Amino acid sequence: MPTDPYWNHNTHYHPWILDQVPAHARTALDIGCGDGLLARKLATRCDAVLGVDLDGQAVAAAPTAPNVHYEKADFRDVDDTFDVVTAVATLHHVPLAEGMAALRALVAPGGVLAVVGLWKMHPLTDIGYLPLLPVIWATDRRHRAVAGGPEVAIRDPEDTLADIREAAATHLPGAQLRRRLLWRYTLLWQNTGHCA
Ligand SMILES: C[S@@+](CC[C@H](N)C(=O)[O-])C[C@H]1O[C@@H](n2cnc3c(N)ncnc32)[C@H](O)[C@@H]1O
């Protein structure tokens, strides 16, 4: 397993993603792969990993690793299926319903989709974070020395968690969505092969 060169609110959830990789998984796709850190971690579990990102410079600079291939591409144009599909801080870069439908189409039967995402927060609906702030600050402080990340495009999320839950119910039925400590949600969906 590569040693993380940095820590942030996205890499914090990489262990959760790796825990979702089914034992039978051979192929994986990381969309919005940035510098490829997660793709390289997935390659410790899968025989063939593809990382795609719209940012050609990021994928050109991504460190090479056995069984990892990077491509400059829009994930909505990828025409294949994978045993594992991952999306970290990327789904909110495209229209929600379109992005979820595209992700769903990329998951092979029996495969899983694991998303770490951002939503548009609101003080009323997200008031539950208030008592958690000391824990969040302590977590950030504990990782202060290694805080960082790749230089990639960021975007403010436009969808609320309610929007995301509603879209998931339509496009990813049965998905498990959980609000997490570090301003992220996780979504897990399995392609059981049943129609929505
Ligand atoms: C906030 S960054 C996250 C990068 C990486 N997943 C991480 O956790 O560090 C979002 C990435 O998604 C990429 N991106 C945005 N829209 C995309 C699309 N339609 N297809 C592929 N990549 C996309 C951006 O170029 C950017 O690198």
Ligand as a Chemical Component Dictionary entry (heavy atoms), coordinates in Angstrom:
data_LIG
# 
_chem_comp.id                   LIG 
_chem_comp.type                 NON-POLYMER 
_chem_comp.pdbx_formal_charge   0 
_chem_comp.three_letter_code    LIG 
# 
loop_
_chem_comp_atom.comp_id 
_chem_comp_atom.atom_id 
_chem_comp_atom.alt_atom_id 
_chem_comp_atom.type_symbol 
_chem_comp_atom.charge 
_chem_comp_atom.model_Cartn_x 
_chem_comp_atom.model_Cartn_y 
_chem_comp_atom.model_Cartn_z 
_chem_comp_atom.pdbx_ordinal 
LIG C1  C1  C 0  -12.024 18.084 -6.093  1  
LIG S1  S1  S 1  -11.116 17.173 -7.283  2  
LIG C2  C2  C 0  -10.952 15.583 -6.471  3  
LIG C3  C3  C 0  -9.763  14.837 -6.996  4  
LIG C4  C4  C 0  -9.506  13.494 -6.293  5  
LIG N1  N1  N 0  -10.625 12.586 -6.443  6  
LIG C5  C5  C 0  -9.182  13.698 -4.846  7  
LIG O1  O1  O 0  -9.893  13.163 -3.991  8  
LIG O2  O2  O -1 -8.188  14.387 -4.557  9  
LIG C6  C6  C 0  -12.342 16.835 -8.543  10 
LIG C7  C7  C 0  -11.700 16.222 -9.773  11 
LIG O3  O3  O 0  -12.722 15.803 -10.674 12 
LIG C8  C8  C 0  -12.316 16.088 -11.991 13 
LIG N2  N2  N 0  -13.528 16.107 -12.823 14 
LIG C9  C9  C 0  -14.533 17.013 -12.794 15 
LIG N3  N3  N 0  -15.499 16.666 -13.671 16 
LIG C10 C10 C 0  -15.098 15.506 -14.243 17 
LIG C11 C11 C 0  -15.664 14.650 -15.236 18 
LIG N4  N4  N 0  -16.838 14.932 -15.802 19 
LIG N5  N5  N 0  -14.980 13.533 -15.603 20 
LIG C12 C12 C 0  -13.772 13.251 -15.032 21 
LIG N6  N6  N 0  -13.184 14.029 -14.098 22 
LIG C13 C13 C 0  -13.840 15.143 -13.708 23 
LIG C14 C14 C 0  -11.578 17.418 -11.863 24 
LIG O4  O4  O 0  -10.713 17.643 -12.958 25 
LIG C15 C15 C 0  -10.825 17.220 -10.548 26 
LIG O5  O5  O 0  -9.558  16.641 -10.741 27 
# 
loop_
_chem_comp_bond.comp_id 
_chem_comp_bond.atom_id_1 
_chem_comp_bond.atom_id_2 
_chem_comp_bond.value_order 
_chem_comp_bond.pdbx_ordinal 
LIG C1  S1  SING 1  
LIG S1  C2  SING 2  
LIG S1  C6  SING 3  
LIG C2  C3  SING 4  
LIG C3  C4  SING 5  
LIG C4  N1  SING 6  
LIG C4  C5  SING 7  
LIG C5  O1  DOUB 8  
LIG C5  O2  SING 9  
LIG C6  C7  SING 10 
LIG C7  O3  SING 11 
LIG C7  C15 SING 12 
LIG O3  C8  SING 13 
LIG C8  N2  SING 14 
LIG C8  C14 SING 15 
LIG N2  C9  SING 16 
LIG N2  C13 SING 17 
LIG C9  N3  DOUB 18 
LIG N3  C10 SING 19 
LIG C10 C11 SING 20 
LIG C10 C13 DOUB 21 
LIG C11 N4  SING 22 
LIG C11 N5  DOUB 23 
LIG N5  C12 SING 24 
LIG C12 N6  DOUB 25 
LIG N6  C13 SING 26 
LIG C14 O4  SING 27 
LIG C14 C15 SING 28 
LIG C15 O5  SING 29 
# 
